[in-house]
Every structure is written in structure tokens, then in C-alpha cells.
Amino acid sequence: MDRDQIRTAVLACLKTIAPELEEAEIRADRPLRDQVDLDSMDWLNFLVALHQRLGVDIPESDYGKLSTWDAILAYLEAKLAA
Amino acid sequence: MIEFKLPSLGADMDEGRLVEWKVKPGDPVKRGDVVAVVDTSKAAVDVEIWQEGIVQSLLVQPGETVPVGTVLALLSGEGEAAVVPAPAPSPARRPVSPLARKRARELGVDIERIEGTGPSGSVTEQDVARAAEASAPVDRQAQMRQAIAAAMSRSKREIPHYYLGETIPLATAAAWLTACNAERPVAERLLMAVLQLKAVALACREFPDMNGFWRDGAYVASSAIHPGVAISLRSGGLIAPAIHDAADKPLGTLMRDLTDLVRRARSGSLRSSELSEPTITVTNLGDQGVESVFGVIYPPQVALVGFGRIAERPWAENGSLSIRPTVSASLSADHRVSDGHRGALFLADIRELLQHPERL
């Protein structure tokens, strides 16, 4: 899966939580949860959606690596390539 | 004959607009069945029935707005002869004034669907205007803001609030949660909010003066513990539906129920019992970064527990200083029902329960 496919999948997962979201509104280097107003429940649902769509299991200990949009894409790219 | 009335779904509801019937004359219904969808100022709600019987007649039609308490339908109960509904007669052609027909065209209203109130059931210009108003798009956000304004104004006008705050150490709970979640697949992980919710529900067992309703000048404790969970809606506003029997549920069940409740609150498919039955409110604004929350009680409830942000803070104990995760818990309570002393013991109980997460 290339970066564009991952980006499309992540956006689709995010839109299940925040349907009003447009990709152009996302500042790729800023904290995502603050930008999209994701609370703990939204965040967990986002991770569940990623798991269902990409088959990636993200442990709680890795949450700190997922702060920005860019960081999430990089993390998933590495995880899917492994 | 049993009357099925429009229930009150909260202190901020005076009326509701029937969106859809889920039953028709002749259908059997039992307790807990969803029989209608009603639009309130906050959301479209699946309205349940709490009687058993056979639907005899539907007295209110979709699109009509009626006050709380209006009889929506009649049912025959056990032992009563069920009346098989006669087939509806084919509608006679009704007179429509030319002015009404013109007005209907201008407003884009289907004249055949309008009930006439003029002579011989004729459709008048006023009937058209009323129908157009009823079918106008609802400004949900404005309505919700008005509903919140009405309920919160009533609360501040009628309830003598008192407020208490307590800093609760969460090192044990956080470590327990981390270990617990490491064993669980992502879809079954728990949030600290669920531990907090369960702790409040268990504390309500010991403090019935926090869990109930002030009605008609007196307090009535609730035998059930149904905490209402404040859920912010992405389009603005909030709603606080109940999680039923929270004190009796294991954490995994509570987490599933909470996830489901948040999803349905945001997609607009709550049930009437979830809106009419909360016995205390729990609000959690920690994710938004606030230190503490001092909430406004949702009448006729008598207490609200708020949780702020969980963060590492300095903690002094036994003469030494350490860094621990803590949360600020607050209680807003009704002074007509309890005093600060009871409120302090209630918060202390919540703190103590959160020190033993394995028992929750």
C-alpha cells in the first residue's frame, strides 16, 4: 500500500468520526486531535476504524507517535511495510 | 382503552413533532417497543411504549406538533375486545379555494396532503400557511440552544447549587488501565471515563441523596442508578442520555454501552427512556484541557459530577513529594436535598473507589 492509498484510508476513517472534515483543512504538522476536536472516545473509534480498514493494531504505548497527520501516515506506512 | 401519551423527554421539552409512526392499527405492542419517532428540540427520538396491547387508533398524524401529555394513540389492553380497524374510506374530493391553491403553489406545499378546516373540510389559505410552516426545515442548532437555555435557566433559578472539588490521584487506576488494555484488542479497550462513570454509579448506591429527582416540592430518591452522560454534538450543543443500571454492569459492558450511546447520540437515534430517565449527570471535559468542571444541574436531577483533565501533577504524601497523574473531580449538588458534608463524603467515596480499579 503506497502513501496515497494510506492517506485515503486514514481520511475515510477520520470522516466516520468527523464527517464535516475536509482534507484541505488539516494542517499536516499540527496536533490532529486538537484540530479535529477528537475526544478520547473519538480517538479510540478512529483507531478501531483504522484497525478494521488496514488491519493495523496500534498499542496504547504508541499513541504518542501519532500526534500529527504526517506522523500518523509515517507510522502506518512503516507498520504496513513491516 | 389504554392511552399512549407523548412522554416528557427532559426538563427542556414542552412539545414534540411526530415524525413517523412505527406501528399501525391492529399491531400488537409490548413494553419497550419503539412505536414512534418524535422530533424534540434536541434530537429525533425513538419513543418506546411501556404498556402492552393492540393498537386501535393513531390520533396524531406525522408532521403534527403536540404538547407533552397529548394522547398519541389508543390501545386495547388484555381482556378488552380488539376493534379491527375498518378500511379507510376513499377520500372525498375536498373543495380548495383558488387563493389557497395559488398559495400552495408559491410555497411548494402539496395541497392534497393538507387537512382542511374550512366549511365542508375545505382547504383555506390559513391551512396552507400552517402546513408550510410545519414542513419548513428545522434549525436544529437554534432549537437546541433554546432548549439548553430554558433548562439551564430553570436550574439556576430554582436549584440552590453548592459546589465542591476534590483532586483524585489516579496512578493506580492508570497503571491498572494500561495493563488491562495491553491484553485487549483495540475494539475492547477501556477509557478512564468508564472507570470514573462506574465509580460515580457505585457511590450513588451509598448516597441516594445524590441520585434522584426534586419534584413537586420534595425529593424522591431513585431506586435505579441511570447516570446521564453529557455528550457534546459535533454540530454544537450537548445531550445527556442515560446509561441504564450502570452500577450493576462490568466495565467492558459499560464501555460498549457508552460507545454505542455516543454513536447514537451523534447520529440522532436515541431512545425515549435514555432521555427521560437519567438520575444524575456525569460530565467529562478533560479532553478539552480544562482543569475542573463546575456544572449546572439538569432538573429535576439534584447532582452533577464533573471531571477535568488527567495530568501529571506534584503530589505530597507522607512528607514526600512525587509526581502522579491526578484528576480534579467536582460535585454540583442541590442544597434543598443535601449539604456540603454529604457532598464531601460522596466525592471522597468516588476517590476511594478509583483507588481500587480492580473492584469496579
Interface residues (C-beta under 8 A of the other chain):
Chain A: A18 P19 E20 D37 D39 S40 M41 L44 N45 L47 V48 H51 D57 I58 P59 E60 S61
Chain B: T178 N181 A182 P185 V186 A187 R189 L191 M192 A193 S232 R234 S235 L258 T259 V262 R263 D287 Q288
